Amino acid sequence: LRMFASAELPLDLCEESERITLADEIGVPMGGILPSPTAGTPRFLVVATADPGTAALPGTPLQQIQIIKGWIDADGAPQQQVIDLAGSPRSGEVDPQTCQTDGGGRSQLCTVWEDDGWDPAVPSFYYARVLEAPTCRWSTRQCNRFGAEARPIGCDTTHIQQTVQQRAWSSPIWVEQAG
């Protein structure tokens, strides 16, 4: 997972083969502070690549990229907004009875997003979150090894989710207040 910010990031940067190098030259990497843009609004490049895994344990495809925007409102209360950017929350499903996945998801996701709702008078931060396609929880895999009549009682509990959705998140990029 890589994330960069700048008001000058090209909107078509994902189409460039050297997008990381270009973003690093133009922008601020995750964990950095972006000075308040004097012209334009902050743009963010987010690139995520799925772990390929191994032949025995293949990696899980990526489902979507989200940006989480945070700020303090006029009353001093913290606020946040989750923005879906790339991929689809509907891609990639798993059958908990067999742990078979439908093959949905992508090996790589890339997007450039511009915050049209950015207010230069309000300090804000942004971080990226990448979600993998759902998979069976380890305990579901173990339970599925038993036949229906031999399954331990804990296998049929509704208190434990049968599937999980792993995620990664970036360090935030802080955007300074103007003035």
C-alpha positions as CSV (number, residue, x, y, z in Angstrom):
1,L,0.0,0.0,0.0
2,R,1.4,3.4,-1.0
3,M,-0.2,6.8,-0.7
4,F,0.9,10.3,-1.8
5,A,-0.7,13.7,-1.7
6,S,-0.3,17.0,-3.7
7,A,-2.5,19.5,-5.5
8,E,-0.5,18.8,-8.6
9,L,-0.9,15.0,-8.9
10,P,-2.2,14.2,-12.4
11,L,-5.7,12.6,-12.4
12,D,-4.4,10.0,-14.9
13,L,-1.4,9.0,-12.8
14,C,-2.5,5.4,-12.4
15,E,-1.9,5.0,-16.2
16,E,1.8,5.8,-15.8
17,S,4.2,2.9,-15.4
18,E,6.5,5.1,-13.1
19,R,3.6,6.5,-11.0
20,I,5.3,5.9,-7.7
21,T,8.4,7.7,-8.8
22,L,6.4,10.6,-10.2
23,A,4.2,10.9,-7.1
24,D,7.3,10.8,-4.8
25,E,8.8,13.7,-6.9
26,I,5.6,15.8,-6.9
27,G,3.9,14.9,-3.6
28,V,4.1,14.1,0.1
29,P,4.2,10.4,1.1
30,M,2.0,8.8,3.7
31,G,3.1,9.9,7.2
32,G,3.9,13.4,5.8
33,I,2.5,16.8,6.1
34,L,1.1,18.5,3.0
35,P,1.3,22.3,3.2
36,S,-2.1,23.9,2.5
37,P,-2.3,24.2,-1.3
38,T,-2.4,27.8,-2.5
39,A,-4.2,26.7,-5.7
40,G,-6.4,23.7,-6.2
41,T,-7.4,21.0,-3.7
42,P,-5.5,18.1,-2.3
43,R,-5.3,15.0,-4.6
44,F,-4.3,11.6,-3.3
45,L,-2.7,8.7,-5.2
46,V,-3.4,5.3,-3.6
47,V,-1.8,2.1,-5.0
48,A,-2.3,-1.3,-3.5
49,T,-0.9,-4.6,-4.6
50,A,-2.2,-8.0,-3.2
51,D,0.2,-10.3,-1.6
52,P,0.8,-13.1,-4.2
53,G,1.3,-15.7,-1.5
54,T,2.7,-19.1,-2.5
55,A,1.5,-22.0,-4.6
56,A,0.4,-23.8,-1.4
57,L,-1.1,-20.7,0.2
58,P,-2.1,-18.2,-2.5
59,G,-2.7,-14.6,-1.5
60,T,-6.2,-13.0,-1.4
61,P,-7.3,-10.6,-4.1
62,L,-8.1,-7.0,-3.2
63,Q,-11.7,-5.8,-3.0
64,Q,-11.5,-2.0,-2.6
65,I,-9.7,1.1,-1.6
66,Q,-11.2,3.6,0.8
67,I,-10.0,7.0,2.0
68,I,-10.8,8.0,5.5
69,K,-10.9,11.8,6.0
70,G,-10.8,13.3,9.5
71,W,-11.2,16.8,10.7
72,I,-12.4,18.8,13.7
73,D,-15.7,20.6,13.2
74,A,-16.6,24.2,14.3
75,D,-17.8,22.9,17.7
76,G,-14.5,21.2,18.3
77,A,-15.8,17.6,17.7
78,P,-13.8,15.1,15.7
79,Q,-15.4,14.0,12.5
80,Q,-14.6,11.4,9.9
81,Q,-15.9,10.4,6.5
82,V,-15.3,7.1,4.7
83,I,-15.1,7.4,0.9
84,D,-15.1,4.3,-1.4
85,L,-12.6,5.0,-4.2
86,A,-11.6,1.9,-6.2
87,G,-12.8,-1.7,-6.6
88,S,-16.2,-2.8,-5.4
89,P,-17.6,-4.0,-2.0
90,R,-19.4,-6.7,-4.0
91,S,-16.3,-8.3,-5.5
92,G,-15.1,-11.5,-3.9
93,E,-17.3,-13.7,-1.8
94,V,-16.7,-16.9,0.1
95,D,-18.9,-19.9,0.9
96,P,-18.4,-20.6,4.6
97,Q,-19.5,-24.2,4.2
98,T,-16.7,-25.0,1.8
99,C,-14.4,-21.9,2.1
100,Q,-14.4,-21.7,-1.7
101,T,-14.0,-18.1,-3.0
102,D,-15.7,-16.9,-6.2
103,G,-12.4,-15.5,-7.6
104,G,-13.6,-11.9,-7.4
105,G,-11.2,-9.1,-6.6
106,R,-8.0,-7.7,-8.2
107,S,-4.3,-8.2,-7.8
108,Q,-3.8,-4.4,-7.9
109,L,-5.9,-1.3,-7.4
110,C,-4.9,2.2,-8.1
111,T,-6.8,5.5,-7.9
112,V,-6.3,9.3,-7.8
113,W,-8.9,11.1,-5.8
114,E,-9.4,14.8,-5.3
115,D,-11.2,16.1,-2.2
116,D,-13.7,18.6,-3.7
117,G,-15.1,19.1,-0.2
118,W,-11.8,20.2,1.2
119,D,-11.9,23.5,3.3
120,P,-8.5,25.2,3.6
121,A,-9.6,26.8,6.9
122,V,-10.0,23.4,8.6
123,P,-7.0,21.2,9.4
124,S,-7.6,17.7,8.1
125,F,-6.0,14.3,7.7
126,Y,-6.5,11.4,5.3
127,Y,-5.4,7.8,5.3
128,A,-6.1,4.9,2.9
129,R,-7.7,1.6,3.8
130,V,-7.5,-1.4,1.5
131,L,-9.8,-4.4,2.0
132,E,-9.1,-7.9,0.8
133,A,-11.9,-10.1,-0.5
134,P,-13.5,-12.1,2.4
135,T,-12.0,-15.5,3.4
136,C,-13.0,-18.1,5.9
137,R,-11.8,-17.5,9.5
138,W,-9.2,-20.1,10.6
139,S,-11.8,-21.7,13.0
140,T,-14.2,-22.2,10.1
141,R,-11.6,-24.0,8.1
142,Q,-10.9,-26.2,11.0
143,C,-14.6,-27.0,11.6
144,N,-15.1,-27.8,7.9
145,R,-12.6,-30.6,8.2
146,F,-15.1,-32.5,10.4
147,G,-18.1,-34.3,9.0
148,A,-21.5,-32.8,10.1
149,E,-22.0,-35.4,12.9
150,A,-18.5,-35.1,14.2
151,R,-18.3,-31.3,14.5
152,P,-17.6,-29.9,17.9
153,I,-20.3,-27.8,19.4
154,G,-18.3,-24.6,19.0
155,C,-18.5,-25.0,15.2
156,D,-22.2,-24.2,15.1
157,T,-22.1,-21.1,17.3
158,T,-23.4,-17.8,15.8
159,H,-21.3,-15.8,18.2
160,I,-18.2,-16.2,16.0
161,Q,-18.1,-14.8,12.5
162,Q,-17.4,-17.5,9.9
163,T,-15.6,-15.2,7.6
164,V,-13.0,-12.4,7.9
165,Q,-11.9,-9.5,5.7
166,Q,-8.3,-8.6,6.2
167,R,-7.3,-5.0,5.6
168,A,-4.3,-2.7,5.5
169,W,-4.1,1.0,6.2
170,S,-1.6,3.7,5.5
171,S,-0.1,6.3,7.8
172,P,-2.1,9.5,7.6
173,I,-1.2,12.5,5.5
174,W,-1.9,15.7,7.4
175,V,-3.0,18.8,5.4
176,E,-2.1,22.0,7.1
177,Q,-4.6,24.8,7.6
178,A,-4.3,27.8,5.3
179,G,-2.9,31.0,6.8
